[in-house]
Amino acid sequence: MERAVFFDIGGTLLLADPPVPDVFARVARRLGHDITVRDVEPCMADVDAYYQDEYMRDGDFWCVHERAVQIWLDMYAMMADYCGIRNDVEKLTQAVYDEYLLPECWSLFPDVEACLKGLKRRGFKLGVISNWDATLENLLRSLGLLPYFDEVIASAAVGCRKPHRAIFEIALERMGVDPSQAVHVGDLVEADGDGARNAGLRPVIIDRRNTLANCPYERVTALTDLVSLL
């Protein structure tokens, strides 16, 4: 019988809000650059493709805080170059990164707090397993989420990442539960589903848009469905 539920963060509990182009344009204007969201939006497909290429080439950047931060800085630098910004690029990219350390740039999905409260009431231990830099715990604290969690495991803080077994094993050890007693919930089939399964946890995929019909794992379209599922 399950005793613990672990959650991914980005795309599972939180979303960037306002979107990245809005934040980038706002910060750029604050630093004196005359750009708008419309100037930024056309480059986002290339920026996203850059991230995917880097992740496929060597996703272990998520295992080291400085490397994880650098990926974000590199993407913001791409956006600056696309928008024709040539001056103070380093200052701008750092300012955009710093903006995303603030709770004002993130929103909880509307089903999150009801889910966490419902699971807590039923006696589950709750934890986080996320590919994130070492600022994750502070972000969760500023959003008021940290009290829900018994453990927070950020990949850059422990030196390993999903989907590798090691990060799940660290989380299980810290939580004091066996794999057969744990569930992991996330939005990515490989990182969350395959990773959890290979480490012996029960995978559940959150599929809010109901687009993963061929997913080999249990799916929910709202986190509140977890309460009855478990």
Buried (B, 14 or more C-beta within 10 A) or exposed (E): EBBBBBBBBBBBBBEBEBBBBBBBBBBBEEEEBEBBBEBBBEBBEEBEEBBEEBBEEEBBBBBBBEBBBBBBBBBBBBBBEBBEBEEBBEEBBBBBBEBBEEBEBBBBBEBBBEBBEBBBEEEBBBBBBBBBBBBBBEBBEBBEBBEBBBBBBBBBBBBBBBBBBBBBBBBBEBBEBEBEBBBBBBBBBEBBBBBBBBBBBBBBBBBBEEEBEEEEBBBBEBBBBBBEEB
